[in-house]
Amino acid sequence: MATRINKYLSEVGYCSRRGADRLIEEGKVTINGKIPEMGAKVEEGDQVEVEGERIEKLTKHKNVYLAFNKPVGIVCTTDRTVEADNIIDFIKYPTRIFPVGRLDKPSEGLIFLTNDGDIVNKILRARNNHEKEYIVSVNRPINSDFINRMSNGVEILETITKNCFVKQLGPKEFKIVLTQGLNRQIRRMCDSLGYRVQSLKRVRIMNIKLDLPIGKYREFTKQELAELNKLLENSSKTFD
């Protein structure tokens, strides 16, 4: 049975479908020695390579689900030629895994890593409204007007951000819970209101909270994974 190339790379645990699409666009993927078009399909017996590395479809592989407390300065990429301080080289996990979404280089906190492409797609789809919680400090005192404006939507990237929960924690610190993931969203929202982010830490993704020292990772507990899967039951995946 033929499978789209991005789905194939996701199912074998090489990367997410979004990651596969990027690799295909960059011409780093070949099927039987030829660079495929987006949406091309893999047939039984086809030889798939990424940057010259043969990618075998495994009949069975153990799904890995990790929670990691990313330090400032680590880059969330699986491309080891791009950055010396990439997340994969930092963790040195014995099997291939990839990050679920991104947390930019100046930010720290919770990020998931896995080899389960389906769970990545379900979590990342913006329409699924999965919560991510952050603690943020800015360069000058905030007030109720700042909290209200952040809560009710800020114009960035030619759109208005979704309404979200924001709570002041200190003179220059607040908590924010997002259900969308625009590029550098919190930093751009603060910039738009005349504030500069000094520190940004993600402390929760859906039901899983940050409970690790900086630079350490752990596997999801069975209870966490069961609850996560329950939350994802009605989530849509990316298109096949």
C-alpha positions in Angstrom: 0.0 0.0 0.0 1.4 3.4 -1.0 2.1 6.0 1.7 2.8 9.7 1.4 6.5 10.4 2.0 5.9 12.7 4.9 3.7 10.2 6.6 6.2 7.4 5.9 9.0 9.4 7.6 6.7 10.2 10.5 5.7 6.6 11.0 9.2 5.3 11.1 10.1 7.8 13.8 12.5 9.9 11.7 10.7 13.2 12.2 7.3 14.8 12.3 5.3 15.3 9.1 6.1 19.1 9.3 9.7 18.2 9.6 9.5 15.8 6.7 7.8 18.5 4.6 10.7 20.9 5.3 13.3 18.2 4.3 11.4 17.5 1.1 11.3 21.2 0.2 15.0 21.5 0.8 15.7 18.6 -1.5 17.2 16.4 1.2 14.9 13.4 0.6 15.1 10.9 -2.2 12.9 8.0 -3.3 14.9 5.5 -5.4 17.6 8.1 -5.9 15.3 10.8 -7.2 14.1 13.9 -5.3 10.3 13.6 -5.0 7.6 16.3 -5.3 5.6 17.2 -2.2 2.9 14.6 -1.7 4.8 11.8 -3.5 4.1 8.3 -2.3 6.3 5.5 -1.2 5.6 2.0 -2.5 6.6 -1.4 -1.0 10.2 -2.0 -1.8 11.1 1.7 -2.5 14.4 2.9 -1.2 14.0 6.1 0.9 17.1 8.2 1.9 17.5 11.5 3.8 20.7 13.2 3.1 22.1 9.9 1.8 21.1 7.9 4.9 18.9 4.9 4.1 15.6 5.0 6.0 14.1 1.6 6.7 10.5 1.1 7.7 10.5 -0.9 10.9 7.7 -3.4 11.6 7.8 -2.5 15.3 9.5 0.1 17.3 9.1 1.2 20.9 7.5 4.6 21.2 9.5 7.0 23.3 7.9 10.0 25.1 10.2 12.3 27.0 9.7 15.5 29.0 12.9 17.7 28.9 13.7 21.0 30.7 15.5 22.9 27.9 18.2 25.3 29.0 18.6 28.8 27.5 20.9 28.5 24.4 19.8 25.1 23.2 18.2 25.1 19.7 15.2 22.9 19.0 16.4 21.3 15.7 17.3 17.8 14.6 19.6 19.2 11.9 23.0 18.8 13.5 24.7 20.8 10.7 22.8 23.9 11.6 23.7 24.6 15.2 26.4 23.2 17.5 24.0 23.5 20.5 21.1 21.5 19.1 18.7 19.6 21.3 19.5 16.2 19.9 23.3 16.4 20.5 22.6 17.9 24.0 20.4 15.0 25.1 22.3 12.2 23.4 19.3 9.8 23.6 20.3 6.3 22.2 17.5 6.1 19.6 16.2 8.7 17.1 13.8 11.2 18.6 12.6 14.6 17.6 11.1 17.6 19.5 7.4 18.3 19.5 7.2 21.9 18.3 9.8 24.5 19.3 11.0 26.6 22.2 13.3 29.4 20.9 16.9 29.6 21.8 16.6 32.4 24.4 13.7 30.5 26.1 13.8 27.6 28.6 11.5 25.0 30.0 9.3 22.1 29.1 9.5 20.5 25.7 8.5 17.0 24.6 10.6 14.7 22.5 9.3 11.5 20.8 9.5 9.2 17.9 5.7 9.0 17.6 4.8 11.1 14.6 1.0 10.9 15.1 1.1 12.4 18.6 3.3 15.2 17.3 0.7 16.0 14.6 -2.2 16.0 17.1 -0.5 18.2 19.6 0.8 20.8 17.0 -2.5 21.3 15.1 -3.6 24.8 16.2 -7.3 23.9 15.9 -6.9 21.3 18.7 -6.6 24.1 21.3 -4.1 22.3 23.5 -2.8 24.5 26.4 0.8 25.6 27.0 1.6 27.6 30.1 4.5 30.1 30.5 6.1 32.2 33.2 7.4 35.5 31.7 9.3 38.4 33.0 9.6 41.7 31.2 11.8 44.8 31.4 9.5 47.2 33.1 6.5 47.1 35.5 3.2 45.8 34.2 -0.3 46.8 35.1 -4.0 45.8 34.7 -4.1 47.4 31.3 -1.2 45.2 30.1 -2.9 42.1 31.4 -6.2 43.0 29.8 -4.6 43.7 26.4 -2.6 40.5 26.5 -5.7 38.5 27.4 -7.9 39.9 24.7 -5.7 39.6 21.7 -2.7 41.5 20.3 -2.1 42.3 16.7 1.1 40.5 15.5 2.1 38.8 12.2 -0.9 40.4 10.4 -3.4 38.7 12.7 -5.0 39.1 16.2 -3.9 36.5 18.8 -6.6 34.4 20.4 -8.0 35.4 23.8 -6.0 33.7 26.5 -5.6 33.5 30.3 -3.0 36.0 31.7 -2.3 36.6 35.4 0.1 39.0 37.0 2.6 37.3 39.4 4.8 40.2 40.3 5.8 43.7 39.4 7.3 42.6 36.1 6.2 38.9 35.9 3.1 37.2 34.6 1.7 33.8 33.7 0.1 33.2 30.3 -1.7 30.1 28.9 -1.8 29.8 25.1 -3.7 27.5 22.8 -2.0 28.6 19.6 1.7 28.7 18.6 2.5 31.6 16.4 6.2 32.2 15.8 7.8 33.8 18.9 4.2 34.7 19.9 4.7 35.9 23.5 7.8 38.0 22.6 6.0 39.6 19.7 2.9 40.3 21.9 5.0 42.0 24.5 7.0 43.9 21.8 3.7 45.1 20.4 2.7 46.6 23.8 6.1 48.3 24.3 7.7 45.6 26.6 10.7 43.5 26.1 10.9 39.9 27.4 13.7 39.3 29.9 13.0 35.6 30.6 10.5 33.1 29.3 9.9 29.6 30.7 7.4 27.0 29.6 6.1 25.2 32.7 3.2 23.1 31.3 2.1 21.4 28.1 -1.5 20.1 28.4 -1.5 17.8 31.5 2.3 17.5 31.9 4.0 20.0 34.2 7.7 20.9 34.4 9.2 19.1 37.3 12.8 18.6 36.2 16.2 20.4 36.9 17.4 22.4 33.9 19.0 20.2 31.3 17.4 16.9 32.5 14.8 14.7 30.9 12.5 11.9 32.0 10.0 9.5 30.4 6.3 10.3 30.7 4.7 8.3 33.5 2.0 5.7 32.4 -0.6 7.9 34.0 0.6 11.0 32.2 0.6 9.2 28.8 -2.8 7.7 29.4 -4.2 11.2 30.3 -2.5 12.8 27.4 -3.9 10.2 24.9 -7.4 10.8 26.4 -7.0 14.6 25.8 -5.9 13.9 22.3 -8.8 11.4 21.4 -10.8 14.0 19.5 -7.8 15.8 18.1 -7.3 16.0 14.3 -4.0 15.1 12.8 -2.3 16.6 9.8 -3.7 15.5 6.5 -2.5 12.2 5.0 
